Amino acid sequence: MPTPVFDQFTRRTADVTAQLTTLGIPLTAPIPPPAEPNPTDPWASSYTVPVDRSTLAWCTAVQMLADHHHTGIDRQALAADALLRELGIRGLAQLHGAPVDYRFTRCPYCSGVGEDPTQPTCVEVGCPPQYEFVGHDHLCPVCHGDDYQPQWFAEEHMTELEELLADAIAKSEERASLRYRIRTLLRRRTVRT
């Protein structure tokens, strides 16, 4: 029986697919028409597999794009298709922009769970046979299993910063002491001459 946390993933997919159905957008993205072969064109399309718009990854991508651009999902469907064709699920992390610390920011794909929300089998993921045992977790392909606990990590981060600050103050005092000794020695030498 799925936990309530995993229910949110099925709700996300159901909400987006319902919106697509209402808007008359097909749940499978058509294959782009073949372009004339041009080996010098880096933008030439060579995809032969349609995109399934009912997957959690696609629904997450279109929702992220729609939220970012303040538009409906109908305006972002083609962008989500392109993202998943080009980069796959790992492209969701790039929608955030710069590298994101998923300990402090909730992962858009797994919502901070740290595991792959689609709960794939070891055969689907291609795990080595020695890892195929009960309880073997598959890390989220976007956040790579980062443990989303901003309160705990914030406290740990503050402790690290306080230690760094204390070290910097100690080094500053050492340098000040060294500068004082050098200045004193220089004054003594200039006074004698």
C-alpha positions as CSV (number, residue, x, y, z in Angstrom):
1,M,0.0,0.0,0.0
2,P,1.6,3.3,-1.0
3,T,2.3,5.8,1.7
4,P,0.6,9.3,1.6
5,V,3.9,10.7,0.4
6,F,3.9,8.6,-2.7
7,D,0.2,9.5,-3.3
8,Q,1.2,13.0,-4.1
9,F,3.1,11.7,-7.2
10,T,0.0,9.9,-8.6
11,R,-2.1,13.1,-7.8
12,R,0.4,15.2,-9.7
13,T,0.3,13.0,-12.7
14,A,-3.5,12.7,-12.6
15,D,-3.9,16.5,-12.3
16,V,-1.7,17.2,-15.3
17,T,-3.1,14.5,-17.5
18,A,-6.6,15.7,-16.7
19,Q,-5.7,19.2,-17.7
20,L,-4.2,17.8,-21.0
21,T,-7.3,15.8,-21.7
22,T,-9.5,18.9,-21.0
23,L,-7.3,21.0,-23.3
24,G,-7.4,18.4,-26.1
25,I,-3.6,17.8,-26.0
26,P,-2.6,14.2,-26.7
27,L,-0.9,12.2,-23.9
28,T,1.8,11.1,-26.4
29,A,3.9,13.8,-28.0
30,P,4.2,13.1,-31.7
31,I,7.6,12.3,-33.3
32,P,9.0,15.5,-34.9
33,P,9.0,15.3,-38.7
34,P,12.4,14.2,-40.0
35,A,14.5,17.1,-41.1
36,E,16.7,17.0,-44.1
37,P,19.9,15.3,-43.2
38,N,22.5,18.0,-42.5
39,P,25.5,16.8,-40.4
40,T,26.6,20.4,-39.8
41,D,23.3,21.4,-38.2
42,P,23.6,20.9,-34.4
43,W,19.8,21.5,-34.0
44,A,18.7,18.8,-36.5
45,S,16.2,16.4,-34.9
46,S,17.0,12.7,-35.0
47,Y,14.4,11.4,-32.4
48,T,12.4,8.5,-33.3
49,V,10.6,7.8,-30.0
50,P,7.5,9.7,-28.9
51,V,7.4,11.3,-25.5
52,D,4.9,9.9,-23.0
53,R,3.2,12.9,-21.4
54,S,1.6,10.9,-18.7
55,T,4.9,10.1,-16.9
56,L,5.8,11.7,-13.6
57,A,8.9,13.3,-15.1
58,W,7.0,15.0,-17.9
59,C,4.2,16.1,-15.6
60,T,6.9,17.6,-13.2
61,A,8.7,19.3,-16.1
62,V,5.6,20.9,-17.6
63,Q,4.4,22.0,-14.1
64,M,7.8,23.6,-13.3
65,L,7.9,25.4,-16.7
66,A,4.3,26.6,-16.3
67,D,5.0,27.9,-12.7
68,H,8.2,29.6,-13.8
69,H,6.7,31.3,-16.8
70,H,3.3,32.0,-15.1
71,T,1.4,30.3,-18.0
72,G,-0.8,27.3,-18.5
73,I,0.6,23.9,-19.2
74,D,-0.7,24.1,-22.7
75,R,1.9,26.8,-23.5
76,Q,4.8,24.7,-22.0
77,A,3.9,21.2,-23.4
78,L,6.4,21.4,-26.3
79,A,9.2,22.7,-24.0
80,A,8.6,19.8,-21.7
81,D,8.7,17.4,-24.7
82,A,12.0,18.9,-25.8
83,L,13.5,18.8,-22.3
84,L,12.8,15.1,-21.8
85,R,13.9,14.3,-25.3
86,E,17.2,16.1,-24.9
87,L,18.1,15.6,-21.2
88,G,15.7,13.1,-19.8
89,I,14.9,13.2,-16.1
90,R,18.2,14.8,-15.1
91,G,17.0,17.9,-17.1
92,L,14.6,18.7,-14.2
93,A,17.6,19.7,-12.1
94,Q,18.7,22.1,-14.9
95,L,15.3,23.8,-14.9
96,H,16.3,25.1,-11.4
97,G,19.2,26.9,-13.0
98,A,22.5,26.9,-11.1
99,P,23.4,23.9,-9.1
100,V,20.9,23.5,-6.3
101,D,21.6,22.1,-2.8
102,Y,18.7,19.7,-2.4
103,R,19.4,19.5,1.3
104,F,17.8,22.9,1.6
105,T,15.6,23.0,-1.6
106,R,12.9,20.4,-2.1
107,C,13.5,18.3,-5.1
108,P,10.9,18.9,-7.8
109,Y,10.8,15.3,-8.9
110,C,10.8,13.3,-5.6
111,S,9.6,16.1,-3.3
112,G,12.5,15.6,-0.9
113,V,12.0,11.8,-0.4
114,G,15.4,11.0,-1.9
115,E,14.3,7.9,-3.7
116,D,13.0,7.5,-7.3
117,P,9.3,8.2,-6.9
118,T,8.4,5.7,-9.7
119,Q,9.7,2.9,-7.5
120,P,11.4,1.1,-10.4
121,T,12.6,-2.5,-10.1
122,C,16.3,-3.4,-10.2
123,V,15.8,-4.9,-13.7
124,E,14.3,-1.6,-15.0
125,V,17.2,0.4,-13.6
126,G,19.9,-2.2,-14.5
127,C,21.3,-2.8,-11.0
128,P,24.0,-5.4,-10.7
129,P,22.7,-8.8,-9.5
130,Q,24.5,-8.5,-6.1
131,Y,22.3,-5.4,-5.4
132,E,19.0,-7.1,-6.1
133,F,17.7,-7.7,-2.7
134,V,14.7,-6.5,-0.6
135,G,15.0,-3.0,0.6
136,H,17.4,-1.9,-2.1
137,D,16.7,1.8,-2.7
138,H,17.0,3.5,-6.0
139,L,18.1,7.1,-5.6
140,C,16.2,10.0,-7.2
141,P,17.8,10.7,-10.5
142,V,17.4,14.5,-10.0
143,C,18.7,15.1,-6.4
144,H,20.7,11.8,-6.2
145,G,19.3,11.0,-2.8
146,D,20.1,14.2,-0.9
147,D,18.3,14.2,2.4
148,Y,15.9,17.2,2.4
149,Q,16.1,18.4,6.0
150,P,16.6,22.2,5.9
151,Q,16.2,22.6,9.7
152,W,18.9,20.0,10.6
153,F,21.3,21.1,7.8
154,A,20.8,24.7,8.6
155,E,21.9,24.1,12.2
156,E,24.8,22.0,11.0
157,H,25.7,24.7,8.5
158,M,25.6,27.4,11.2
159,T,27.9,25.3,13.3
160,E,30.4,25.0,10.4
161,L,30.2,28.7,9.7
162,E,30.9,29.5,13.4
163,E,33.9,27.2,13.4
164,L,35.2,28.9,10.2
165,L,34.7,32.4,11.7
166,A,36.5,31.3,14.9
167,D,39.4,30.0,12.8
168,A,39.5,33.3,10.8
169,I,39.5,35.4,14.0
170,A,42.3,33.3,15.4
171,K,44.4,33.6,12.2
172,S,43.7,37.4,12.2
173,E,44.9,37.7,15.7
174,E,48.1,35.7,14.9
175,R,48.7,38.0,11.9
176,A,48.1,41.1,14.0
177,S,50.6,39.8,16.6
178,L,53.1,39.0,13.8
179,R,52.6,42.5,12.3
180,Y,53.1,44.1,15.8
181,R,56.4,42.2,16.3
182,I,57.7,43.1,12.8
183,R,56.8,46.7,13.3
184,T,58.5,46.7,16.8
185,L,61.7,45.2,15.3
186,L,61.7,47.7,12.4
187,R,61.4,50.6,14.9
188,R,64.3,49.3,17.0
189,R,66.5,49.0,13.9
190,T,65.6,52.5,12.6
191,V,66.2,54.0,16.1
192,R,69.7,52.5,16.3
193,T,70.8,53.7,12.9
